[in-house]
């Protein structure tokens, strides 16, 4: 699924692509900040452990809070760029229109899955907002909020992909990219 290039035709696709680009910039910024913060905190933890005493909250903030935001929001970047693992050997053996149909079917199943994860992720975050984390006493709901945020961004990217592939299927244009 490659959604970074334009050329989709009308102004509505341009708007969808711009929104996708903004979401992608947001995800890249969140992933970068989380990764840098994790590295800095872990270096400080190693130094502190060797010099005096361990920083008790470092594992919690790195693994629970920053790690979950890095994973769930950061996963949207390769999804949009078409860099997720796929099994294109099946699509390569199908006629073009059938391959487009299989892509759309797969994307619709992914949308259903992501929709369910977003729904239950929101429920989980809401339920755990009153539960404090052990060391920092931050609400655990902030860590779990990464699940619906990341999956909602993925949902958007896959939805746009369904539109692009469906248009190609209906118009008879070739869509399949090398990373499909």
N, C-alpha and C positions, 0 to 999 in steps of 0.2 A: 504494500500500500504506500504509494508515493504521493504525497499531497503538497509538496513544496513548490511545484511548478504550476504556473497559471495556464492560460490558453483554453479555458473551459467554455468560452463563448459569451454568455450574457453577463450583465452587471450583477445579477443575484449570486452567481458563482463567485464573482470577484469579491463580494461582501463576505460570503462564507469563507473564502480563502484568507481574507484579511483577518477575520475573527480567529481562524485557525492559526494564523501567523502570530497574532497577539497571545493566544493561549500557549503557543510553542515558546515564545519569548519568556512568558511567565514561568513555564515549567523549567526552562533552562536556567533561569535566575534562581528559582527555588532549589534546584538540584545543585547548582554551583555553590550557593550560600551554605546549604546543608553539608556538602562535601568538605568545603573549606573549614567550616566550624567543627566538623568531626575530626579533621586532621589536627587542627590547633588544640582542641580540647584533649585529644589523645596524647599529643606531644607534651602538653602541660602536665597531664596525669603521670606520664613516665618520668619526667623531670622531678615532679613533686614527690613521687614514690621513692625515688633514689635519694633525694635531698632531706626530706623530713617525713611527711606522712601522706597517705593516699588522699586524693580528692574523692570523697564518698559519692558525690552525685554524678561524676563524669560518665560512668557506664550507663546510668539511667538516661541521661540526656542524649548521649550518643546513640545508644542502641534503640531506645524506645521512641524518643521524640524525633531527633534528626534523621535517624535511620529509616523510620517509617515514611517520613515526608520525602526523603531522597528516593526511596524505592517506588512508592506509588505515583508520585508526581513526576519523578524522573523517567519512569517507564513510558510516559506519553511521548517523549522525544523520539526514541527509535521507532515507536509505533507509527507516528506521522511520517517519518522519513523512509518507511518501508524497510527497516533494518531488523525486524523481528524474524525469528526463525519461521520458515515456512517449508512446505513440501510441494515444490513446484513440479515435481516429476509427474504427478497426476494431471495437473493442468496442461503440461506440455503435450500430453498424449490425446487431449480432447480437442474437438473442433473449437474454433474461436468463440462462437456463440455459446456453446455448452460450457466452456471455461468461464465465460463472463457470468453465466447463470450460477455456476458452482461458487464463484467468488461472492456473488450477491447473497446466496444462501448461507455461506459461511459467515459473512459479515452480519447477516440478520441474526444468526445464532449467537454471535459475539455480542451484538446489541442487547439481546435478551439477557444474556449472562451479566453484562455490565450494568444493565438496569436493575437487576436483582441485587447485585453487589452494592450499587449506590443506595438503594432503598434500605437494605439491612445495615450498611455502613452508617447512614444517617441515624438509624435507630440505635445502633451500638454507641455512637458518639454521644447522642443525647442521654442515653442511660448511664454513661460513665462520666458525665460532666461533674457529678457530685463526688466521684471517687478520686481521692488525691493519690498522686504517685508516691511511692514509699520515701524517697530521699528528698525530692524537691517540693513535694506537696502541691504540684501543679495538677489541675484536673486531667485525668487520663483521657477524657474526651478529645482534648487537643491532639493527642497522638493518634487516636483512632479517626479523627476528622480527615486525615490524609487518605484514607480509603475511599470515601465518597468523592472527595475533590479530585483525586487522580483518576478514578474510574469515570467520573462525569466528563473530564477532559478527553479521556479515551473514547467515551461514548460519542462525543461530538465529532472527533476525527474519523471514527468508523462510519458514523452517519453520513458525513460528507463524502467519504469513499463510496458508500452505497449509491449516493446520488450520481457520482462521476461514472461508476461502472454501469449503473442502470441506463444512463444516457448513452453510453457507448453501445450497450446491448440493444437498446431500442433503435438507435440510428445506424447500427451496423459498422460503426467505427472500430478500429483496432484499439484496444486499451492496454492489454497485457504488457506490463513492464517486466524487465528481466528479473526483478526481485519478488514477483508475485507469488 
